[in-house]
Amino acid sequence: MAARKPKVIVTRKLPDLVETRMRELFDTELNIDDVAMNREALIAAVGRADVLAPTITDRIDAELIAAAGDQLKLIANFGAGVDHIDVAAANARGIVVTNTPGVLTEDTADLCMTLILSVARRVVEGANLVQAGDFRGWAPMNMLGRRIFGKRLGIVGMGRIGQALAKRARAFGLQVHYHNRKPVSPRIADELSATYWESLDQMLARVDIVSVNCPHTPATYHLLSGRRLKLMQPHAILINTARGEIVDEAALAELLAEGAVAGAGLDVYEFEPAINPKLLGLPNAVLLPHMSSATIEARVDMGEKVIVNIKTWMDGHRPPDRVFAGML
């Protein structure tokens, strides 16, 4: 007699290849319409599922976990960040939590560089000018941006993505500086010619570009506070492809409007999907719709990791990407 397949509920639309494989391996319930589940739908899901496969848009807090049935044993997150999941509450109930690390590194680093170039060289402003039919020909003082070659890049968070960004930055002639909980290994530091700053305040005051690449945790909430943002040089730009909550968005909007910070490139927002209205319309702010990992390859790779984590758990082994409270 064949073993019962675990009931897996997927909260959002995933690539067809991933969904098809999940249907083959598990008793999978898909979200064909791709409408984000409301609270009631999530409560119903955790009441029926053996495995929940959520995304960043799902708030899996302690209250929701408390409402789960005893059969829920695995939360296989589709994404690297797990700040939307109360991992401690899940662990306390014996529910395993997994994520999909490593597969978003290169795509996110690519978008970091894209935003650096876009803000420094006013790419979006220029494209909008042409699209509006306002291009009147070349002029010596038209659309002046800033050269990035030879400038200093300060990376906040030197994990996988921070290091991948540093490699790209070196190729563009940027000098790499970074702030992290602890220095990277001497080998990596030498390879990247990276200068470590134990003090985030001191680094912010000295670099030309700041890129936020650390995870969102209670310790990093508003890590770039209004006070710290004011330490940046007036010509400096801020890039955030990590989590919106790490930056005091209201303070940033005011500094951009005043010209106290030269520009910003944001792919994430503090109250996402809502965006601070003071950011909208600012010519020195490039705003993207949380697309740093949005490549076909990344989404398929993420789905494959979810499948491996579920299959490994189903076979009675420890999933390779298990997450414990406090480890991120």
N, C-alpha and C positions, 0 to 999 in steps of 0.2 A: 504494500500500500504506500503510495507516494506521500511524502511529508507535506503538511499544509503549508502553502505559501503565505508569507507574512502580508498583512494588509498594509499597503503603503499609500498614503495620501499626499499628493503633490499639490502645493498651494498656488503655483503659477504655471503658465505655458513654458515648456522647455523645448529645445530642438527636437524635431521629429525623430532623429536617430536615437536620441537619449530616451524619449518617451516609448518608442517601440521596444527597445531593449528592456526597459523597466517592466513593460507589460509581459514580455517573454519570461522574465525571471521571477516576478512577484505578482501578487494580487493588487494591481496598481489602479488607483483612482486618479484620473488626470483632471486638470482644470483647462478644459478645451477653450472656454470663452476668454481665458486670461484676465478675468476680473479679480482684483485683489479680494481675498476673503475678509469679511467683516468679523467683528468679535464673535457674534453668534455662530458663524460658520466655522471659525477656528475652534470654538468650544465643542461643537459637534464633531469636528475632525479628531480632536485628541480623545474624544470619548469613544471613538470607533477604531482608530488606527493602532497597529502595532508599531508602525514607523511613520513619523511625520517628516516630510521633506519641505521645509519652509525656505523663504528667501528673506532678504534684508527688510522687505516691506511688511513682514509679519512680526508683531510684537508678542514674543513668547515669554511673558513675565511669570512671576511666582503664582499669581492668581490663576492664570491659565493652566499652568502646570498642576496646580492643586485640583483643578477640575478634570484632569485627565483620568481616563480609566486605568485600571491596574495592568491592562494589556499593553499600554504604551511603554516601550522599552528603549526606543532609539529616536533621537531627533537628528536626522542627517541633513544638515544645513547645506543649501546650494549657495555657497559663497564663503569667502575666507573670514570675514568679520563675523563675530558672534556677539557683538554688543547689544543686539536686539533680543538675545536669549539670556534668561537668568540661569546660567550654567550651574550655579551653586544650588538653586532650588531643584533643578533637574537631577543633579548628582545625589541630592539628599533623598530623592524618591527612587533612586536606583535606575534612573534613565540616562543612558549614554548619549553624549552629544559629540557630533563630528562636524568637521568643516572641509573646505576644499582649498588648502593652501598651495602656494607655489605656481599655480597655473595662470595667475593673473599678472605675474611680475613684469614680464616684458611688455605686455600691452599697456599696463598702467604707466610704466616708465616712458614708453613712447609718447603717451598723452601728456605727461609732465613736460617733456621737451617741447611738444607742440604748443602748450600753453605759454611756456617761457618765451618762445619765438613769437607767438601771436601777440602777446602783451608788449614785449620789448619793441617789436617792429610794427605795431598797430595794424596787424593784418586784417582783423575783423572790421575795423573802422574803414580801411581802404576798400575792402570788398563791398561794404555797404554803400560807400560813396559811388562806386562804379555801378552797382545794381540800381541805385536811385537815379542814375543818369546825370550825375553831377561832376563827372570827370571832365576837366577842361584842358588836359594836357600836362606835360611835365613842367615843374617849376622848382627852382633851387631850394625853396624853403617849404615845399609841400610835403605833408605827411612824414615829418621827421620823427624817427624813433630813436632807439639807442642800440649801439653795437653790444653784442654779448661776449664776443671774443675778448679774453683777458679779464673778464669780470669775475667776481667772487660769488659762488653759489653756496648758500648755507642750507644743509639738509637736516630737517628735524625728524629724526628716526632713521637709523642706518641699518635697517633690516634688509630683506631681499629686494624690495622695491627701491629703497634708498640707495643700495649698492648698484642696482641696475641703472638708476638715474645717474649716479656718479660716473659710471663708465661712459654713458652717452655724453655727459657734460664735458668730460675730458676730451672727447673727440671734437667738441665744438670750441675747445680752447678755454674753458672755464676752469677756475681754480676752485677745488672742492674743499669745503669746510663742513663740519657736521657736529650735531649735538645728539647724544644718545645716553641711555642709562649707564652704559659703560663703553669704553673704547672698543673698536673692532680689533681683530688680531693684527699684529705687526705686519704680517704678510699682506693682508687686505689693504691696510693703510698705505703700505708702500706701493702696492699695485695701483691704487687710486690716487696716490699723492694727496691723501686726505688729511686735513688738519682737524684735530679733535678739540672741541670746546666743552669743558665740564659745565661752564656757565652759559645757559641759553641767552641770558641778557647780554652778555659780552659779545656773543656771536651775532645776535640780531643787529647790534649797533655797528657792525663792521662789514657786513656783506651787502652785495648789490641785489641779490635775488634770494628769497627764502622759499623753500619748498617743504610743505608739510607731508610727511610720509610715515607717521607713527600711527599705531592703532588708537581707537577711542576706548579709553578706560576711565574709571572715576578719577584717576590721577592725571589724565590728560585733558579733562573737560576744561575748556577755556584756557588751555596751556598758553595759547597766544591771546592773552587778555588785552584789554584796552591799554593798560600800562605798558605791556611788552610791545604792542604794535607801535606805540609812540617812540620806542627806541630805534625803530628802523629809520634809515636815512631817507630824506625826502625823494631821492631819485630811485629808491628801491621798489621792487615789485614782490608780491606775495602769490604763491601758487598753492592751491589745496586740492589734492585728489584723494585725500584720506577719508576723513569724516568731518562734516560741518561743525559738529559740536566742539571740535578742538580749537576753533577760532571764534572769538567774540565778534559775531557777524555785524551787530549794530555798530560797534566801535569801528570796525573796518570800514563800513559804509560812510561813516562821518569823516574818517581820515582821508578816504578816497575823494570825497566831495570837496574837502578843503585843500587837496593837493599835498597833504602831509605825507601820504604814501603815493608813489607815482602810478601804480597800477596793480591789478589783481587778476589772476586767472583761476576761476573756481569751477569745479566739477561736482562739488557737494555743498550742502547747505545745512545750517543749524536746525531748521524746522522743516526739512524736506518732506513733501515736495513744495511747500511754501517757501518763497524767497523774499527776503526783506525788500519791501518796495523801494527803499532808498538806494538799493543796488541797481535796480532796473533803470535803464536809460543812461547810466554813467558811461561816458565814452572811454574811460580808462579801466573798465571792468569787462573782461571776457567771461561770459557765463555759459556753461555747458550743462546738458541734462543728464548728469551722472552717467557718463559713457566711457569712463577710462578702461573698463574691462569689456566693452561692447565690441568684441570681434567674434565671428563665427567659431573660430578655433577655440577661443577661451570658453565660450558657452558649452561647446561639446566636451572639452576637457573637464570642466566643472561637473557636468553631468556624469561623466565616466567615473570621476572620483566619488560622487554620491553613490553610484552603483556598487563600486568596490567596497565602500564602507558598509553598505547594507548587506551585501553578499558575505563579507567577512564576518559581520555580526551574526548573520543567519546561520553560518557554519560553525558558530560557537567559538570564534576566535576574537581577539581584540582588534577593532577596526584600526587601520593605519593612521587615520587622522583624528583620533579621539582628542577631545578638548576637556581640560579640567578647569575648574574655577581658579582664577588667579594666574593662569599660565600665559595669557596673552597680554 
